[in-house]
């Protein structure tokens, strides 16, 4: 029995992914020990934030980094930093930004919701979102045509939530930003490569500390030293409501250290073995067809994708999802394509043996409908 079950909350099997509504990730024991020690001691927080930035930028290859409470806070803070820069009066005025350069241009296909609208995070930082092009097609001229004296930054979203076709590429966005002398922010919350976008020349890159890195609830912005300085100054403004504690900063640092030593190829092979077993056994259930699919955004993530044949089973994907979640343990799946009859299983957050519980529950659902 875990501590949540002691509170009369059901045990959860997470086959959905590193998702905020399910607590994102399970931290390594070493991360927990580091956090425990940090929580029982005092530290000068400004000095810790600066030192953490130095350490994190050593891993990302950037000039500096600013720790945040999460990636969504990173969007608000990056936006605010590009608007107010190092003007303390402007920092204290945000999110009210009338009279300042405050427009943030993003592609319409990148105007996503990751549980909340990304445009709301922009507004929290004082930004005015300006959407370029159409939901399924954006050209460079759409973006350049919107740039004016009010433009504070461009925003590019690297996520499976974003439209994956018909958008202006990141390379093109970098070229546009440099041509017009405007900062480019990249939301790379769940990305696994923490060096790639800095190396490409992006000014500010935002990562979650709790997703790929498997740290505590946390995040960071990494990039240009002058802009990172402005991000840190936001702790005198809107970032105060998003502050990160000392124990989470230290947990993040330990998580990055451990992440840098991981065998990436070995982890991918482990994923594939789990989804191979799941797909092989799901395909033995009449009315269910499974295959292995790669992550929509191109990450080295492999999932079992299951198609529900409603004609055979007389139930649909949404029925199966509801039954999986209402059981004990409660099983959560990846349901972005449930309307098409598709349910996916992400092996990364699953514990050993979870796949067997999932299979048995699927059998029960289709046989006792």
C-alpha positions, 0 to 999 in steps of 0.5 A: 500500500502506498501513501496515496492508498492510505488516503483512500485514493486508488492506486494508479497505473500510468500508461498515459505518459509523463502527464501532469494530471497523474503526477508527471514522473516517479523520481529516483530514490537518489533524487528524493534523498537529495530533496530531503536533505535540502528541505532540512537546511537553509540557503540564500535563495538568490545564490542558489538560483544563480548556482543552479543556473550555472550547473544546468547550463553546463548540461545544456551548453547555453550561457545560463539558465533560470530555474522555474516551478514548471515549464508552463511558468517558464512560458510566462516568465520568458514572455515577461522577460522579453517584454519588461527586460531589466526595467524594474518598474515594468517588471512590477507593472506586469502582467499589465503591459499597455504601452510596452512592446508586448506582442508574442507571435506564434503559429496558429497550429501551435496555439495549443492546450496542454491542459490549459491554453498556452495563450493563457500562459503568455497573458500571465507574463503580460504578453498579447498572443498573435496567431500567424497563418491558419491551423493547418498551414503557415508560411514565413510571410504570415509571421513576418507580416505580423512583426512590428514595433510592438513585437516582443518575441516569437514563440515556437512550440515543440510538442505532440500537441502542436500541428505536425504538418504545414507549419514553418520549421524551427530553422525558419523561425530562427532565421526570421527571429535573427533577421528582425532582431527579435528573441525566439522562445521555444517551448520544449517542455517534454523534449529529451534532448536538452542541448539541441535547441540551444545548439541551433541558436534559439534564444530561450528554451523551456524544459520541464524538470518532471517529464523527460528528466524525471525530476520533481515538479520543476522546470528551467529556461536556458539560453542567452545570458542577457535574457536569462538575467531578465528571467531571474529578475521576474522573481521580483514580479510575476514569477514570485507567484510561481516560485520554486522551493529549495528542495525542488531546485536541488531535486532538479539538479540531481535529476539532471545529473542522473539523466546525463548518465542514462543509457538512452538506447537501453531505455528505448529497447526496454520500451520496445520490449514492453510494447511488443509484449502488449501488442502481441497479446492484445492482438489475441483478443477478438475485436482489438488490433494493436501495433507499435507506433512512434511518438508523433513529434519524432521523439524516441518514444514507442507506444502500443496503439490499440484499435477498437472494432465497435462492430465486433465488440459492440462497445467503443474506445471511450467505454473501454477508457472509462472502464479502465479508469474506474477499476482498482487499480485505476488504469490511465491510457493515452486517449488523444485519438479515442474519437477514432477508436484508438487507445495508446499505451505508453510504457515509460511510466509503467512499472514492471508487471503493469502490462500484465494487469492492463492485459487482464483488465482488457480481457475482463472489459471485452468479455463482460460488457 
